[in-house]
Amino acid sequence: MRWLRGRPETWTNLAANQIWDITQGEIVAKPFNPTPANGSPTQGPGQLDRAGLMQFWTTQHAAMDAMKREQNYAKAASLLPQALAWNPNHEDSHYYLANSLAASGDIPGAVAELDALARINPQNHRAYQRKGELLAASATSRSQLGGARQALNTALRLNSEETGTLVLLGQVALAEGDGPAAEQDLAHACQANARAANAWFLRGYIAWKRGDLRQASAMLATARNARGPDWKPSGSVLEGDVQRRMYSESGFLNLFERQWDGSLDPSHAFAQLDAHLRRLR
């Protein structure tokens, strides 16, 4: 299905000679329910009349525009609950509401939305991966980091090919001060995706911390090459901006690789990351 304003989506293993009800952003197709609908916001997915569907998609698209084009996360966070009133089980709306709340600084609200998404679809690995990421970014204790690891392990079990989950697990291990475990997760990520610049960068940090300057510089060179010839650093991250950026960007330690200027000097490349991790411990 190629949606009018969305990406193409595919549903498989649908029996022939039946009518199926499919909804944008939901991975499970449902047998068509011929029960008449009255267009009320309390109706379930697949039961809205044309006016209700138009209301849902108009509100949902306005929220997406606010979040992605305008970067107005507060506006998106106010619109998405309205869309969910029409279609409470729309998975993408729960996911992007969680992201909008996180970008606005409401981490408990974001985690609650991700938990709601996991209840709707226990196989949605994005719900667990993003939850682990947010718990790790906001952690102030080892027990909270343990909760992040638990969510990320569930995400990895659901989608073992997702390199980003391995990188996040490595980042959690770094935050816990477990260099060998971090190296193992990050090395697996590099094997799965040789262009995972963030993983190469963090492996360079681990080598630097164990005193292997040559290996650290080599990892930095590999990270720089993985970014390609057109890569440019995004600019320095101010200390007070770190926590907010962790909530809104993918990979709660990735911002240190993004602001890296490409220098192969480990003491310069890893200064901000090292200071941040020492504060965590």
Secondary structure as the mmCIF struct_conf table of DSSP 4:
data_model
#
loop_
_struct_conf.conf_type_id
_struct_conf.id
_struct_conf.beg_label_comp_id
_struct_conf.beg_label_asym_id
_struct_conf.beg_label_seq_id
_struct_conf.end_label_comp_id
_struct_conf.end_label_asym_id
_struct_conf.end_label_seq_id
STRN STRN1 ARG A 2 ARG A 2
TURN_TY1_P TURN_TY1_P1 LEU A 4 ARG A 5
BEND BEND1 GLY A 6 GLY A 6
STRN STRN2 PRO A 8 PRO A 8
BEND BEND2 ASN A 13 ASN A 13
HELX_LH_PP_P HELX_LH_PP_P1 LEU A 14 ALA A 15
BEND BEND3 ALA A 16 GLN A 18
STRN STRN3 TRP A 20 ASP A 21
TURN_TY1_P TURN_TY1_P2 GLN A 24 GLY A 25
BEND BEND4 ILE A 27 ILE A 27
STRN STRN4 LYS A 30 PRO A 31
TURN_TY1_P TURN_TY1_P3 PRO A 41 THR A 42
HELX_LH_PP_P HELX_LH_PP_P2 GLN A 43 GLY A 44
TURN_TY1_P TURN_TY1_P4 PRO A 45 GLY A 46
HELX_RH_AL_P HELX_RH_AL_P1 ARG A 50 MET A 64
HELX_RH_PI_P HELX_RH_PI_P1 ASP A 65 ARG A 69
BEND BEND5 GLU A 70 GLU A 70
HELX_RH_AL_P HELX_RH_AL_P2 TYR A 73 TRP A 86
TURN_TY1_P TURN_TY1_P5 PRO A 88 ASN A 89
HELX_RH_AL_P HELX_RH_AL_P3 GLU A 91 ALA A 103
TURN_TY1_P TURN_TY1_P6 SER A 104 GLY A 105
HELX_RH_AL_P HELX_RH_AL_P4 ILE A 107 ILE A 120
TURN_TY1_P TURN_TY1_P7 PRO A 122 GLN A 123
HELX_RH_AL_P HELX_RH_AL_P5 HIS A 125 ALA A 137
TURN_TY1_P TURN_TY1_P8 SER A 138 SER A 138
BEND BEND6 SER A 141 SER A 141
HELX_RH_AL_P HELX_RH_AL_P6 ARG A 142 LEU A 158
TURN_TY1_P TURN_TY1_P9 SER A 160 GLU A 161
HELX_RH_AL_P HELX_RH_AL_P7 THR A 163 ALA A 175
TURN_TY1_P TURN_TY1_P10 GLU A 176 GLY A 177
HELX_RH_AL_P HELX_RH_AL_P8 GLY A 179 ALA A 192
TURN_TY1_P TURN_TY1_P11 ALA A 194 ARG A 195
HELX_RH_AL_P HELX_RH_AL_P9 ALA A 197 LYS A 209
TURN_TY1_P TURN_TY1_P12 ARG A 210 GLY A 211
HELX_RH_AL_P HELX_RH_AL_P10 LEU A 213 ALA A 226
TURN_TY1_P TURN_TY1_P13 ARG A 227 ARG A 227
TURN_TY1_P TURN_TY1_P14 PRO A 229 ASP A 230
HELX_LH_PP_P HELX_LH_PP_P3 SER A 236 LEU A 238
HELX_RH_3T_P HELX_RH_3T_P1 GLU A 239 ASP A 241
HELX_RH_AL_P HELX_RH_AL_P11 VAL A 242 SER A 248
BEND BEND7 GLU A 249 GLY A 251
TURN_TY1_P TURN_TY1_P15 PHE A 252 LEU A 253
HELX_RH_AL_P HELX_RH_AL_P12 ASN A 254 ARG A 258
TURN_TY1_P TURN_TY1_P16 GLN A 259 GLN A 259
HELX_RH_AL_P HELX_RH_AL_P13 PRO A 266 ALA A 269
TURN_TY1_P TURN_TY1_P17 PHE A 270 PHE A 270
HELX_RH_AL_P HELX_RH_AL_P14 ALA A 271 LEU A 280
#
